[in-house]
Amino acid sequence: MKHITIFASGSGSNAENIALHFEKSTIARVSLILCNNPKAGIIERAARLNIPCRVFSRHDFYETDTVLQLLREVKTDLVVLAGFLWLVPGSLIEAYRGRIINIHPALLPGVGGKGMYGMKVHETVIQNGADRSGITIHYVDEKFDEGEIIFKAECSVDPGDTPEILASKIHELEYAHFPTVIEKLLSAE
C-alpha cells in the first residue's frame, strides 16, 4: 500500500476528492494532510474523513526539518499539492524529487508562476482572450509551475464566461482527472 500526503492551504475540496477516490483502493491511501493555514477548511474535512492533519508554520516549513519528518513518519510515497500556495523548499524537493506533484488551474506554461492561483488565474485567462483553458498536473521543482508536465485537460472559454464560470469548469476537470492521474503514477511504480 502506497502512502499519499496532501498539502493544502484552503477549503480542501480537491484533497477530499482524492481521499474519497482512494478510500477503498488497494493501491494507495491518503495517510496525512499537511496545511499551512490554521483557518483552512481542509482541517475540518480531514477530521470528517478521519485523516490525520497537521498545521505547520512558515518557520517549520522553511527553517526546520519538521515537515520532512512528518512525511517520513507516514512513509510518504507521493506528495500531492492540492491548492497549496507556498513554494516548496529545496530540501523537500531533494528528499522527494520526482515524487511531488501539483495541479495548476490553467494550461501551463501560459498562465502560471508566482501569484497565479485561484480566481486570479481565471481572470487572467479571460483578460488574455484565450478560447481554451484547463488543468495542468506537473512535477514540482524549485520554481513555481515550471516542473515537467505529466497531464493536461482542456475546456472551452466561451464568450460571456466570467471567472466564476471558468472556475466551475476547471473544478470539474480537477475532480475528474487528478485522482486518476495520481493512481496511474502510483500504479506505474
NULUM-764542 format. One record per atom (N, C-alpha, C): residue number from 1; atom name; x, y, z. Coordinates in pm, 1 decimal, decimal comma. Each point is the difference from the previous one (the first is absolute). Layout:
BEGIN
romar_torza_c1_c2_c3
NUM_CA_X_Y_Z
...
This chain:
BEGIN
romar_torza_c1_c2_c3
1_N_84,5_-119,1_0,0
1_CA_-84,5_119,1_0,0
1_C_88,4_124,5_0,0
2_N_-23,8_87,3_-97,9
2_CA_75,0_125,6_-9,8
2_C_-66,5_106,1_87,8
3_N_81,8_93,9_45,6
3_CA_-48,0_106,0_88,7
3_C_9,8_135,9_-69,1
4_N_-113,1_69,6_-3,6
4_CA_-9,3_133,5_-59,5
4_C_-10,2_101,6_112,5
5_N_78,8_106,4_-9,9
5_CA_-16,1_114,9_88,4
5_C_-43,8_116,7_-86,0
6_N_-107,3_66,1_41,1
6_CA_-53,1_114,8_-73,2
6_C_31,7_127,8_76,6
7_N_51,1_99,7_-73,3
7_CA_18,2_134,3_54,0
7_C_-114,3_85,5_-52,9
8_N_-66,4_74,1_88,6
8_CA_-109,9_87,9_-40,7
8_C_3,2_127,0_83,7
9_N_-47,7_109,9_-58,5
9_CA_-3,3_128,8_69,9
9_C_-140,5_53,4_20,5
10_N_-98,2_-56,7_-70,3
10_CA_-133,3_59,9_0,3
10_C_-110,7_-94,4_40,8
11_N_-108,1_2,6_-78,4
11_CA_-120,0_-75,3_36,0
11_C_21,5_-151,3_-5,0
12_N_85,9_-45,7_-90,1
12_CA_33,1_-141,9_-3,6
12_C_-91,9_-87,7_-80,5
13_N_-76,0_58,0_-93,7
13_CA_-92,0_-83,5_-77,7
13_C_75,3_-100,9_-87,0
14_N_112,9_39,5_-58,7
14_CA_79,2_-95,3_-78,2
14_C_59,7_-107,7_89,1
15_N_48,4_39,6_116,8
15_CA_56,6_-97,3_93,2
15_C_-106,2_-102,9_40,8
16_N_-120,0_47,9_28,8
16_CA_-107,7_-91,7_37,4
16_C_-34,7_-93,6_-115,9
17_N_-5,7_53,1_-119,7
17_CA_-30,0_-81,6_-117,3
17_C_104,7_-110,8_-17,7
18_N_125,7_34,3_19,9
18_CA_107,6_-99,2_-10,8
18_C_-13,6_-104,4_111,0
19_N_-21,7_45,4_121,2
19_CA_-14,2_-92,5_113,3
19_C_-115,0_-97,5_-22,4
20_N_-112,5_50,1_-47,1
20_CA_-115,3_-87,3_-26,1
20_C_29,3_-99,1_-112,0
21_N_73,8_43,5_-100,9
21_CA_36,7_-88,5_-111,4
21_C_81,1_-119,6_51,0
22_N_90,2_25,0_94,9
22_CA_88,8_-106,0_48,6
22_C_-51,0_-71,0_125,8
23_N_-118,8_36,6_45,5
23_CA_-53,6_-55,7_123,6
23_C_-2,4_-153,2_2,0
24_N_-37,2_-60,8_-111,0
24_CA_-8,9_-146,3_-6,2
24_C_104,4_-59,8_-95,1
25_N_100,3_78,8_-32,5
25_CA_102,4_-42,8_-93,9
25_C_92,5_-105,0_61,4
26_N_48,6_-88,7_-84,1
26_CA_102,2_-95,6_43,4
26_C_138,9_50,0_-39,7
27_N_5,3_112,7_-72,4
27_CA_126,6_56,1_-48,8
27_C_59,1_99,8_99,4
28_N_-84,7_90,7_48,1
28_CA_50,9_108,7_84,2
28_C_-110,4_55,8_87,9
29_N_43,0_80,6_96,0
29_CA_-95,9_72,5_82,6
29_C_62,9_133,7_39,1
30_N_-86,1_94,3_35,1
30_CA_48,0_127,5_52,4
30_C_27,2_-22,1_148,4
31_N_126,6_9,0_36,8
31_CA_42,0_-29,4_136,9
31_C_14,6_124,0_86,0
32_N_16,7_117,1_-64,9
32_CA_23,8_122,3_74,6
32_C_-38,6_119,4_-85,6
33_N_-54,2_101,4_66,5
33_CA_-24,9_128,5_-65,0
33_C_78,7_104,8_78,5
34_N_75,9_80,3_-72,8
34_CA_79,2_106,4_60,2
34_C_-53,7_133,6_-47,8
35_N_-10,4_94,5_92,7
35_CA_-62,5_128,9_-31,1
35_C_80,2_113,8_62,2
36_N_14,5_107,4_-75,3
36_CA_73,4_117,2_47,6
36_C_-92,4_113,0_44,5
37_N_-130,4_-27,6_7,9
37_CA_-96,7_104,2_33,9
37_C_-89,5_-51,5_113,3
38_N_18,1_50,5_121,7
38_CA_-78,1_-52,1_113,1
38_C_-150,6_24,9_-9,1
39_N_-44,4_80,0_-97,1
39_CA_-143,5_26,6_-16,9
39_C_-57,0_-68,5_-124,4
40_N_77,7_-85,0_-64,1
40_CA_-41,7_-62,8_-125,4
40_C_-110,3_-103,1_20,2
41_N_-89,6_-8,1_-96,9
41_CA_-108,9_-96,4_2,2
41_C_46,1_-144,2_-6,5
42_N_120,3_-22,8_-53,5
42_CA_49,9_-136,6_-11,5
42_C_14,3_-66,4_136,5
43_N_22,2_77,5_103,7
43_CA_17,9_-57,1_133,7
43_C_-127,3_-72,3_43,9
44_N_-112,9_64,9_-21,1
44_CA_-128,7_-61,1_32,8
44_C_-28,1_-121,1_-89,9
45_N_31,8_13,1_-128,6
45_CA_-21,8_-112,3_-92,7
45_C_83,6_-120,8_41,9
46_N_125,3_23,1_36,0
46_CA_88,3_-109,7_41,1
46_C_-57,0_-71,8_122,1
47_N_-50,2_76,7_96,3
47_CA_-59,7_-60,7_120,2
47_C_-120,3_-86,4_-38,1
48_N_-83,1_51,9_-89,8
48_CA_-118,1_-74,6_-43,9
48_C_39,7_-128,8_-73,1
49_N_113,6_4,2_-71,0
49_CA_48,0_-115,9_-74,4
49_C_87,2_-93,1_84,1
50_N_21,6_36,3_126,2
50_CA_87,4_-76,9_89,6
50_C_142,3_-13,5_-53,1
51_N_50,2_108,6_-58,4
51_CA_137,5_3,5_-48,7
51_C_77,2_96,8_89,7
52_N_113,4_-43,9_52,9
52_CA_79,4_91,2_82,6
52_C_35,6_126,9_-78,7
53_N_-10,3_113,5_68,8
53_CA_31,1_128,3_-62,0
53_C_90,2_77,6_94,7
54_N_108,7_51,0_-52,8
54_CA_92,5_80,2_78,7
54_C_12,1_138,1_-62,6
55_N_-4,7_101,2_84,3
55_CA_19,0_137,5_-44,8
55_C_144,0_38,7_32,0
56_N_66,8_61,6_-95,3
56_CA_139,1_39,8_21,6
56_C_16,3_148,2_-34,1
57_N_104,8_56,6_53,2
57_CA_27,4_143,3_-19,4
57_C_103,2_20,1_-110,8
58_N_13,4_124,0_-40,1
58_CA_103,4_36,0_-98,3
58_C_138,0_-38,8_53,8
59_N_20,9_24,7_128,4
59_CA_127,4_-36,7_63,5
59_C_23,4_-151,3_-10,1
60_N_-103,6_-79,6_34,2
60_CA_11,5_-146,7_-9,0
60_C_39,1_-43,1_-141,3
61_N_-61,3_63,4_-97,4
61_CA_14,2_-41,4_-139,8
61_C_136,2_36,4_-57,9
62_N_43,9_122,4_26,6
62_CA_121,3_49,3_-65,4
62_C_126,3_-6,2_85,0
63_N_-13,3_-10,4_132,7
63_CA_118,9_10,4_84,7
63_C_26,7_-120,9_87,6
64_N_-87,2_-101,2_-6,1
64_CA_22,4_-121,8_78,4
64_C_-29,7_-121,5_-88,3
65_N_22,6_-118,2_54,9
65_CA_-34,4_-122,3_-74,4
65_C_-130,2_-61,6_52,1
66_N_-81,5_79,9_68,4
66_CA_-126,8_-47,4_57,6
66_C_-88,7_-66,1_-104,6
67_N_-19,1_66,1_-112,7
67_CA_-89,7_-52,7_-103,8
67_C_59,4_-125,7_-62,2
68_N_129,3_0,1_-23,9
68_CA_66,5_-118,6_-54,5
68_C_-17,2_-118,8_94,5
69_N_11,5_23,3_128,5
69_CA_-17,6_-108,1_98,3
69_C_-143,4_-53,7_-2,2
70_N_-98,9_88,9_-14,0
70_CA_-139,5_-44,7_-9,4
70_C_-20,2_-88,2_-122,7
71_N_60,3_37,8_-112,1
71_CA_-10,3_-80,4_-122,6
71_C_61,8_-138,1_20,8
72_N_113,2_-2,7_66,0
72_CA_68,4_-127,6_24,0
72_C_-75,5_-88,4_98,7
73_N_-62,4_61,7_100,2
73_CA_-74,0_-77,6_100,9
73_C_-110,4_-85,0_-61,6
74_N_-66,9_53,2_-102,1
74_CA_-108,6_-77,0_-62,9
74_C_47,1_-74,9_-125,1
75_N_132,7_-2,1_-19,8
75_CA_59,3_-71,0_-114,6
75_C_-59,5_47,4_-132,8
76_N_-2,7_130,9_-18,8
76_CA_-58,8_61,5_-119,2
76_C_68,5_-49,0_-126,9
77_N_-81,0_-47,9_-93,7
77_CA_50,0_-38,3_-132,4
77_C_-19,0_111,6_-101,6
78_N_-110,0_76,1_16,6
78_CA_-30,3_107,4_-95,1
78_C_-55,2_119,4_77,1
79_N_54,5_117,3_-31,0
79_CA_-48,5_125,3_57,2
79_C_-86,1_66,6_-106,2
80_N_-121,7_37,1_37,6
80_CA_-93,9_61,6_-93,0
80_C_-34,2_140,5_50,4
81_N_28,5_99,9_-81,3
81_CA_-38,2_136,3_33,3
81_C_-137,6_24,9_-61,7
82_N_-97,2_28,5_84,9
82_CA_-137,8_19,8_-45,8
82_C_-49,3_133,6_55,3
83_N_32,5_106,6_-70,9
83_CA_-35,9_132,1_49,6
83_C_95,5_47,1_107,6
84_N_126,0_-37,5_-13,0
84_CA_103,0_42,3_94,3
84_C_77,5_114,4_-63,2
85_N_14,8_111,0_72,1
85_CA_44,6_124,2_-62,6
85_C_144,9_39,9_26,3
86_N_73,6_-74,4_79,2
86_CA_139,2_36,6_27,2
86_C_94,7_-74,7_-92,5
87_N_112,6_64,0_-32,4
87_CA_105,4_-64,3_-76,3
87_C_65,6_-106,3_88,4
88_N_13,7_-120,1_-52,5
88_CA_56,8_-110,4_77,2
88_C_151,5_20,7_11,6
89_N_53,3_-9,0_124,3
89_CA_143,9_22,2_17,5
89_C_83,2_-110,8_-63,9
90_N_121,5_36,3_-37,2
90_CA_91,2_-92,2_-66,5
90_C_25,4_-127,9_76,7
91_N_3,9_7,3_132,8
91_CA_27,1_-120,1_80,3
91_C_-110,5_-104,8_-18,4
92_N_-125,5_44,8_-9,4
92_CA_-110,3_-94,3_-23,2
92_C_3,0_-53,1_-142,6
93_N_31,3_87,5_-93,6
93_CA_7,2_-44,4_-140,1
93_C_109,7_-104,5_-15,5
94_N_113,5_22,8_61,9
94_CA_109,1_-97,4_-8,2
94_C_-41,0_-133,9_61,3
95_N_-64,0_3,7_115,5
95_CA_-40,4_-122,9_68,8
95_C_-106,6_-77,1_-77,4
96_N_-83,0_71,3_-76,3
96_CA_-111,9_-63,5_-72,4
96_C_0,8_33,4_-148,6
97_N_117,1_19,7_-57,1
97_CA_8,7_36,3_-142,6
97_C_-71,1_-104,9_-85,2
98_N_-87,0_49,3_-90,6
98_CA_-76,5_-90,3_-85,1
98_C_-117,9_-64,3_70,9
99_N_-23,9_40,9_125,5
99_CA_-111,2_-56,1_76,9
99_C_-85,7_110,2_63,1
100_N_9,2_121,9_-55,7
100_CA_-86,1_110,6_42,4
100_C_-70,1_51,2_-125,6
101_N_-134,2_1,8_4,6
101_CA_-75,7_49,3_-115,0
101_C_-94,1_111,0_43,7
102_N_-37,4_80,7_-97,0
102_CA_-89,5_113,2_24,0
102_C_-103,9_4,1_-110,9
103_N_-114,2_57,1_31,5
103_CA_-100,8_27,8_-102,4
103_C_-12,6_150,7_-11,7
104_N_3,2_48,0_-123,8
104_CA_-12,3_143,6_-26,3
104_C_-128,6_22,9_-78,9
105_N_-79,6_101,7_37,3
105_CA_-131,4_20,4_-63,6
105_C_3,4_78,4_-130,8
106_N_98,0_-30,6_-83,5
106_CA_10,8_60,3_-133,8
106_C_97,9_-85,3_-79,3
107_N_12,6_32,5_-126,4
107_CA_91,3_-74,4_-86,3
107_C_138,8_63,6_8,7
108_N_94,9_-76,9_49,3
108_CA_138,0_47,6_8,1
108_C_70,1_-32,3_-130,7
109_N_98,4_81,1_-37,9
109_CA_62,8_106,2_77,3
109_C_-68,6_136,5_-12,2
110_N_-113,1_8,2_-64,7
110_CA_-64,4_127,9_-28,5
110_C_-29,0_89,2_117,9
111_N_-85,0_-42,9_91,6
111_CA_-42,5_84,8_111,7
111_C_41,1_-68,8_129,4
112_N_121,4_30,4_45,7
112_CA_50,9_-62,2_120,8
112_C_107,1_86,3_63,4
113_N_59,3_-52,2_103,4
113_CA_106,6_70,7_69,0
113_C_-47,1_59,2_131,9
114_N_90,7_69,8_65,6
114_CA_-27,0_59,2_131,8
114_C_-122,2_91,0_-7,2
115_N_-90,6_-18,0_94,8
115_CA_-119,4_83,9_8,5
115_C_-115,3_-44,7_-88,2
116_N_21,9_-100,5_-82,9
116_CA_-106,0_-48,3_-88,7
116_C_-70,7_-118,7_63,9
117_N_-105,1_32,3_74,6
117_CA_-80,5_-104,1_64,7
117_C_-142,3_52,6_14,3
118_N_-92,2_-93,9_22,2
118_CA_-139,0_36,2_24,5
118_C_-61,8_82,6_-112,1
119_N_-84,9_93,0_39,1
119_CA_-75,1_79,8_-97,8
119_C_91,0_86,6_-86,8
120_N_116,5_33,9_50,7
120_CA_93,4_81,8_-79,0
120_C_37,7_-71,4_-130,5
121_N_14,5_-131,0_7,5
121_CA_31,6_-78,2_-120,3
121_C_-113,3_12,0_-101,6
122_N_-123,1_-20,7_45,1
122_CA_-114,3_2,0_-91,6
122_C_-22,9_140,4_-57,2
123_N_18,7_101,4_83,6
123_CA_-10,9_138,5_-48,5
123_C_103,2_26,3_-109,0
124_N_122,5_-46,4_20,5
124_CA_106,9_20,8_-98,2
124_C_-30,1_-72,0_-130,7
125_N_-46,8_-123,8_8,6
125_CA_-34,3_-76,1_-120,7
125_C_-104,1_76,9_-82,3
126_N_-103,8_49,7_67,2
126_CA_-106,8_73,2_-69,6
126_C_52,6_133,0_-55,0
127_N_78,5_72,1_79,9
127_CA_57,4_127,6_-46,0
127_C_90,7_-19,4_-121,6
128_N_67,4_-114,5_-6,2
128_CA_89,5_-29,7_-112,7
128_C_-76,1_-39,3_-126,5
129_N_-131,4_-17,2_11,8
129_CA_-80,0_-35,9_-116,5
129_C_15,4_-145,0_-43,6
130_N_44,9_-85,6_88,6
130_CA_19,4_-141,2_-35,0
130_C_-134,9_-66,8_-26,7
131_N_-0,8_-93,0_-95,4
131_CA_-123,5_-75,3_-24,6
131_C_5,6_-139,1_63,0
132_N_115,8_-33,9_62,6
132_CA_17,3_-127,8_69,1
132_C_68,8_25,5_133,6
133_N_-37,6_-79,0_98,7
133_CA_72,6_-5,0_126,0
133_C_-0,5_-145,1_42,8
134_N_34,9_-25,8_124,0
134_CA_1,2_-138,5_43,5
134_C_81,2_-17,4_126,1
135_N_47,5_-122,1_17,6
135_CA_84,1_-32,5_115,0
135_C_131,7_-56,1_-49,9
136_N_102,4_18,5_81,7
136_CA_130,5_-59,8_-26,6
136_C_46,9_-66,4_128,5
137_N_30,1_-127,9_-8,9
137_CA_58,9_-72,3_112,2
137_C_147,4_-16,5_-34,4
138_N_86,3_40,7_93,0
138_CA_143,3_0,1_-29,4
138_C_81,8_-35,8_123,0
139_N_123,2_-44,4_-25,3
139_CA_93,5_-21,6_109,5
139_C_42,1_134,7_54,4
140_N_34,0_2,2_127,9
140_CA_41,5_123,9_65,7
140_C_152,2_6,7_1,8
141_N_50,7_116,7_-39,2
141_CA_143,0_25,8_12,6
141_C_19,2_128,5_80,1
142_N_116,0_61,3_-13,1
142_CA_33,2_114,9_83,7
142_C_-68,6_130,3_-40,7
143_N_-76,3_-0,7_-108,4
143_CA_-67,8_121,7_-44,9
143_C_-150,6_-25,5_-10,8
144_N_-77,9_106,7_14,4
144_CA_-145,6_-12,9_-12,2
144_C_-38,6_-45,9_-140,7
145_N_-73,6_-109,3_-9,4
145_CA_-66,9_-44,7_-122,4
145_C_93,1_-27,3_-117,9
146_N_124,5_-38,8_27,2
146_CA_93,1_-25,2_-110,4
146_C_44,6_-144,5_-11,6
147_N_-48,0_-87,0_88,9
147_CA_41,2_-139,8_-4,9
147_C_-57,4_-73,2_-120,5
148_N_57,5_-115,5_-28,0
148_CA_-41,3_-81,7_-115,4
148_C_-149,7_-29,1_4,5
149_N_-64,9_20,5_-113,7
149_CA_-145,1_-20,8_-9,9
149_C_-30,9_-149,2_-11,5
150_N_-96,5_-44,5_79,5
150_CA_-43,9_-139,1_1,3
150_C_-128,1_-16,4_-81,8
151_N_-92,6_96,3_13,7
151_CA_-133,1_-15,4_-59,3
151_C_-65,6_136,6_-15,9
152_N_-75,9_15,1_-109,4
152_CA_-82,5_119,9_-19,9
152_C_-139,4_-42,9_-44,5
153_N_-98,8_77,8_39,7
153_CA_-136,7_-16,9_-50,4
153_C_-52,6_140,3_-27,8
154_N_-77,4_12,8_-107,8
154_CA_-46,5_131,4_-43,8
154_C_-150,8_15,4_9,0
155_N_-40,6_125,8_6,5
155_CA_-141,2_35,9_-11,3
155_C_-7,2_129,0_-81,9
156_N_-117,8_30,4_-50,4
156_CA_-17,1_122,2_-78,1
156_C_-16,5_119,5_93,0
157_N_43,7_115,4_-48,8
157_CA_-31,6_127,2_64,1
157_C_-96,6_66,6_-97,5
158_N_-125,4_5,0_37,9
158_CA_-104,1_48,9_-89,8
158_C_-23,1_149,7_18,2
159_N_-47,6_66,3_-106,4
159_CA_-33,7_141,4_15,0
159_C_-101,0_15,6_113,8
160_N_23,7_96,2_84,7
160_CA_-90,0_20,8_113,0
160_C_38,9_-75,4_126,0
161_N_99,3_-90,7_-9,1
161_CA_45,9_-68,9_120,9
161_C_58,5_101,4_97,7
162_N_-41,2_-11,3_124,2
162_CA_59,1_79,0_106,9
162_C_109,6_-84,5_64,6
163_N_85,3_60,1_82,4
163_CA_98,4_-81,3_72,1
163_C_-65,9_-110,5_82,9
164_N_-117,6_27,9_56,1
164_CA_-70,1_-99,5_80,8
164_C_-48,2_-117,6_-85,5
165_N_-50,5_29,0_-120,0
165_CA_-44,1_-106,9_-90,8
165_C_119,2_-84,5_-41,9
166_N_110,7_67,2_-34,0
166_CA_120,0_-72,5_-40,3
166_C_52,3_-83,8_116,3
167_N_-1,9_54,7_121,2
167_CA_44,7_-75,5_117,8
167_C_-81,0_-127,9_16,0
168_N_-130,0_8,1_-24,6
168_CA_-86,3_-117,7_10,9
168_C_40,8_-106,9_-102,3
169_N_29,4_42,7_-122,3
169_CA_44,9_-95,2_-103,1
169_C_132,1_-65,2_39,9
170_N_90,0_80,6_54,9
170_CA_131,2_-50,9_41,4
170_C_-14,7_-99,4_114,9
171_N_-86,3_31,6_97,4
171_CA_-22,8_-93,3_111,8
171_C_-48,7_-134,8_-49,7
172_N_-88,6_0,1_-98,5
172_CA_-47,3_-127,5_-55,9
172_C_115,4_-81,6_-55,9
173_N_91,8_66,7_-70,9
173_CA_117,1_-69,8_-54,8
173_C_89,6_-52,5_112,0
174_N_19,8_82,8_102,6
174_CA_83,7_-42,6_113,0
174_C_-57,3_-124,3_65,8
175_N_-129,1_2,7_30,9
175_CA_-63,7_-112,0_68,6
175_C_2,3_-126,0_-86,2
176_N_-16,9_16,1_-130,1
176_CA_-3,4_-115,9_-89,8
176_C_137,9_-62,3_-20,9
177_N_104,5_82,6_-6,5
177_CA_130,2_-51,1_-44,2
177_C_107,6_-15,2_107,3
178_N_1,8_86,2_101,6
178_CA_111,1_-2,8_95,2
178_C_13,1_-135,8_69,0
179_N_-107,0_-57,1_55,3
179_CA_15,4_-131,2_66,8
179_C_47,1_-110,4_-95,0
180_N_-48,5_-0,8_-122,3
180_CA_38,6_-107,0_-92,9
180_C_144,9_14,7_-45,9
181_N_47,9_122,7_-15,5
181_CA_140,7_21,1_-35,2
181_C_88,6_-46,9_115,7
182_N_-38,9_31,8_122,4
182_CA_75,3_-45,6_117,3
182_C_4,2_-152,8_2,8
183_N_-114,6_-61,7_-23,1
183_CA_-6,6_-146,9_0,1
183_C_91,6_-59,7_-106,4
184_N_-0,3_57,5_-119,6
184_CA_87,3_-50,8_-107,3
184_C_147,1_14,5_37,8
185_N_37,0_113,1_59,2
185_CA_138,7_19,8_41,7
185_C_42,2_-104,8_103,3
186_N_-85,0_-24,4_96,8
186_CA_32,6_-96,3_105,3
186_C_-3,8_-143,3_-49,7
187_N_-84,3_-28,3_-96,8
187_CA_-8,1_-135,8_-56,3
187_C_122,1_-31,3_-86,1
188_N_60,9_103,5_-57,8
188_CA_113,4_-20,3_-89,0
188_C_129,6_-25,4_76,7
189_N_0,1_29,1_127,5
189_CA_123,5_-17,1_79,6
189_C_28,7_-145,8_29,8
